[in-house]
Amino acid sequence: MALNPNVNTVLGPFRMKRYSAFAIAREAARYHQGWERAWASPEPKAHYDAIIVGAGGHGLATAYYLGKNFGITNLAVIEKGWLGGGNTGRNTTIIRSNYLQDPSAAIYEKARSLYETMSQDLNYNVMFSPRGVLMLAQTHHEVRGYQRTAYANALQGVKTEFIGPEKVKEICPIMNIEGPRYPVMGGLWQSRGGTARHDAVAWGYARACSDMGMDILQKTEVTGVTREGGKVTGVETSRGHIGCDKLGIVVAGHSGHVAEMAGFRLPIESVALQALVSEPIKPCMDIVVMANTVHGYLSQSDKGEMVIGGGTDSYNNYTQRGSFHHIEETVRALIETFPMISRLKMLRQWGGIVDVTGDRSPILSKTPLENCFINCGWGTGGFKAIPGSGWGFAELMAKGYSPLTAEFGLDRFKEGRFIDESVAAGVAH
Ligand SMILES: Cc1cc2nc3c(=O)[nH]c(=O)nc-3n(C[C@H](O)[C@H](O)[C@H](O)COP(=O)(O)OP(=O)(O)OC[C@H]3O[C@@H](n4cnc5c(N)ncnc54)[C@H](O)[C@@H]3O)c2cc1C
């Protein structure tokens, strides 16, 4: 069947067929000839009501909720590479909401709760797996810190608990809790935290956006922002000028660059964050464990690979790749607590460019330009926030105010009103 990428042959323009068990059976019976493209690849229009720069999870989620919650569908998401090819497709997919400060807990818990129903909402299986996330306490300082977070979470309505070492061993038997340097003294346990399939989150949002008639323009780089009288009029791109009434900049590690095109500066640094996976092995661990004192964390993918990550590179850079010293540092850090990983062969590693603010909290904000908004600074931990961020940022762009984003404005850096999450987000994801 010849496919016109912009037209669904059954329901008219942009209406995608629903994925279902019935659809799988139907396509199996006809040699899978009837599947249509998941999203369209249109030519850019001259002008849109809104443009989002960056087709990572946050940009796509923003577009989706602008359409779903506010009816704004004359919208383009502009991506210089392929959608989900930035940090969204490179992260280790930990989802949790056990942050200390109230504004953080609110947006991350909103996101976590949206993840619970995302597959049904998007009609796309994002493989959300609420297997539980455990943050190990391996010093007295961490014990006190996580107990404090558990109390804060109780007041915020976020379900977490501080558990002792015996319970840690029970839920994660492969762990050595009696390490000579860093014995496990307990942990902060969030039983409804977990993981999701990162690509599927981007693809699911993209498909839903395309279904609403939005244009996702891949391989289209924004090279300039055109302005007039304190307002944005459009963007220069590698495919020509595109006009817009509102602009949302959602480009993670490239936020400084794109903000400079728009004529303002950001209090942000870009730095590489790396991860690696081992060869696949039999199921041995069904939770996510983070060990923040030694800078390492671990989970097992559905394929059986051990997914391992650590801290950011200790110098600013824009490299999207891994390095040998990182494997050595991260694996060495984890071996005392997880002796079995010393026998694993490492399969591959990679890096992403994360955007880090001084207080380790994101920026979801108006900018000095009246109709231009910025969403960045998610640093090492923004995958978990994608739906909550998209929800709040869409509201900010549509109405000029969102209770979810109100505390995350750029003005907090002028006013010294920081949202200090350096314990929760400086290293950990
Ligand atoms: C190794 C690693 C592990 C991580 N682990 C976790 C984790 O376990 N849990 C968690 O919550 N978070 C984690 N993160 C962080 C998380 O991945 C990010 O916070 C999140 O994906 C950011 O999403 P985004 O949509 O803002 O950015 P991105 O996904 O990076 O999307 C930004 C997009 O903007 C595009 N762009 C840039 N400049 C331009 C331009 N000029 N024109 C057009 N397009 C442009 C880029 O190509 C990119 O696709 C991890 C990150 C890395 C790198």
The ligand as an SDF file (V2000), in Angstrom:
LIG
                    3D

 53 58  0  0  0  0  0  0  0  0999 V2000
   23.6160    9.0510   30.3140 C   0  0  0  0  0  0  0  0  0  0  0  0
   22.3860    9.7340   30.8340 C   0  0  0  0  0  0  0  0  0  0  0  0
   21.6530    9.1000   31.8200 C   0  0  0  0  0  0  0  0  0  0  0  0
   20.5050    9.7270   32.3320 C   0  0  0  0  0  0  0  0  0  0  0  0
   19.7210    9.0550   33.2070 N   0  0  0  0  0  0  0  0  0  0  0  0
   18.5420    9.5660   33.6120 C   0  0  0  0  0  0  0  0  0  0  0  0
   17.6720    8.8120   34.4290 C   0  0  0  0  0  0  0  0  0  0  0  0
   17.9480    7.6520   34.7730 O   0  0  0  0  0  0  0  0  0  0  0  0
   16.5060    9.3790   34.8320 N   0  0  0  0  0  0  0  0  0  0  0  0
   16.1570   10.6560   34.4880 C   0  0  0  0  0  0  0  0  0  0  0  0
   15.1240   11.1310   34.9230 O   0  0  0  0  0  0  0  0  0  0  0  0
   16.9670   11.4010   33.6600 N   0  0  0  0  0  0  0  0  0  0  0  0
   18.1370   10.8900   33.2230 C   0  0  0  0  0  0  0  0  0  0  0  0
   18.9500   11.6090   32.3930 N   0  0  0  0  0  0  0  0  0  0  0  0
   18.5890   12.9860   32.0300 C   0  0  0  0  0  0  0  0  0  0  0  0
   17.5440   13.0240   30.9310 C   0  0  0  0  0  0  0  0  0  0  0  0
   17.9590   12.2220   29.8610 O   0  0  0  0  0  0  0  0  0  0  0  0
   17.3340   14.4500   30.4480 C   0  0  0  0  0  0  0  0  0  0  0  0
   17.1120   15.3220   31.5240 O   0  0  0  0  0  0  0  0  0  0  0  0
   16.1080   14.5460   29.5130 C   0  0  0  0  0  0  0  0  0  0  0  0
   16.1240   13.5040   28.5720 O   0  0  0  0  0  0  0  0  0  0  0  0
   16.1220   15.8800   28.8220 C   0  0  0  0  0  0  0  0  0  0  0  0
   15.1250   15.8560   27.8330 O   0  0  0  0  0  0  0  0  0  0  0  0
   14.9680   17.0790   26.8470 P   0  0  0  0  0  0  0  0  0  0  0  0
   13.7860   16.8250   26.0170 O   0  0  0  0  0  0  0  0  0  0  0  0
   15.0190   18.3350   27.6430 O   0  0  0  0  0  0  0  0  0  0  0  0
   16.3330   17.0790   26.0310 O   0  0  0  0  0  0  0  0  0  0  0  0
   16.8330   16.2090   24.7800 P   0  0  0  0  0  0  0  0  0  0  0  0
   16.2390   14.8660   24.7820 O   0  0  0  0  0  0  0  0  0  0  0  0
   18.3220   16.3120   24.7690 O   0  0  0  0  0  0  0  0  0  0  0  0
   16.2090   16.9850   23.5500 O   0  0  0  0  0  0  0  0  0  0  0  0
   16.6790   18.2410   23.1150 C   0  0  0  0  0  0  0  0  0  0  0  0
   16.6470   18.2340   21.6190 C   0  0  0  0  0  0  0  0  0  0  0  0
   16.9370   19.5400   21.1310 O   0  0  0  0  0  0  0  0  0  0  0  0
   17.5830   19.3820   19.9000 C   0  0  0  0  0  0  0  0  0  0  0  0
   18.2650   20.6350   19.5290 N   0  0  0  0  0  0  0  0  0  0  0  0
   19.3400   21.1910   20.1320 C   0  0  0  0  0  0  0  0  0  0  0  0
   19.6970   22.3260   19.5030 N   0  0  0  0  0  0  0  0  0  0  0  0
   18.8250   22.4830   18.4720 C   0  0  0  0  0  0  0  0  0  0  0  0
   18.6870   23.4520   17.4330 C   0  0  0  0  0  0  0  0  0  0  0  0
   19.5210   24.5110   17.3230 N   0  0  0  0  0  0  0  0  0  0  0  0
   17.6830   23.2830   16.5260 N   0  0  0  0  0  0  0  0  0  0  0  0
   16.8280   22.2290   16.6140 C   0  0  0  0  0  0  0  0  0  0  0  0
   16.9260   21.2860   17.5700 N   0  0  0  0  0  0  0  0  0  0  0  0
   17.9140   21.4110   18.4950 C   0  0  0  0  0  0  0  0  0  0  0  0
   18.5450   18.2210   20.1560 C   0  0  0  0  0  0  0  0  0  0  0  0
   18.9760   17.6280   18.9420 O   0  0  0  0  0  0  0  0  0  0  0  0
   17.7040   17.3000   21.0230 C   0  0  0  0  0  0  0  0  0  0  0  0
   17.0610   16.2750   20.2880 O   0  0  0  0  0  0  0  0  0  0  0  0
   20.1170   11.0220   31.8630 C   0  0  0  0  0  0  0  0  0  0  0  0
   20.8790   11.6660   30.8800 C   0  0  0  0  0  0  0  0  0  0  0  0
   21.9970   11.0090   30.3420 C   0  0  0  0  0  0  0  0  0  0  0  0
   22.7800   11.6900   29.2710 C   0  0  0  0  0  0  0  0  0  0  0  0
  1  2  1  0
  2  3  1  0
  2 52  2  0
  3  4  2  0
  4  5  1  0
  4 50  1  0
  5  6  2  0
  6  7  1  0
  6 13  1  0
  7  8  2  0
  7  9  1  0
  9 10  1  0
 10 11  2  0
 10 12  1  0
 12 13  2  0
 13 14  1  0
 14 15  1  0
 14 50  1  0
 15 16  1  0
 16 17  1  0
 16 18  1  0
 18 19  1  0
 18 20  1  0
 20 21  1  0
 20 22  1  0
 22 23  1  0
 23 24  1  0
 24 25  2  0
 24 26  1  0
 24 27  1  0
 27 28  1  0
 28 29  2  0
 28 30  1  0
 28 31  1  0
 31 32  1  0
 32 33  1  0
 33 34  1  0
 33 48  1  0
 34 35  1  0
 35 36  1  0
 35 46  1  0
 36 37  1  0
 36 45  1  0
 37 38  2  0
 38 39  1  0
 39 40  1  0
 39 45  2  0
 40 41  1  0
 40 42  2  0
 42 43  1  0
 43 44  2  0
 44 45  1  0
 46 47  1  0
 46 48  1  0
 48 49  1  0
 50 51  2  0
 51 52  1  0
 52 53  1  0
M  END
$$$$
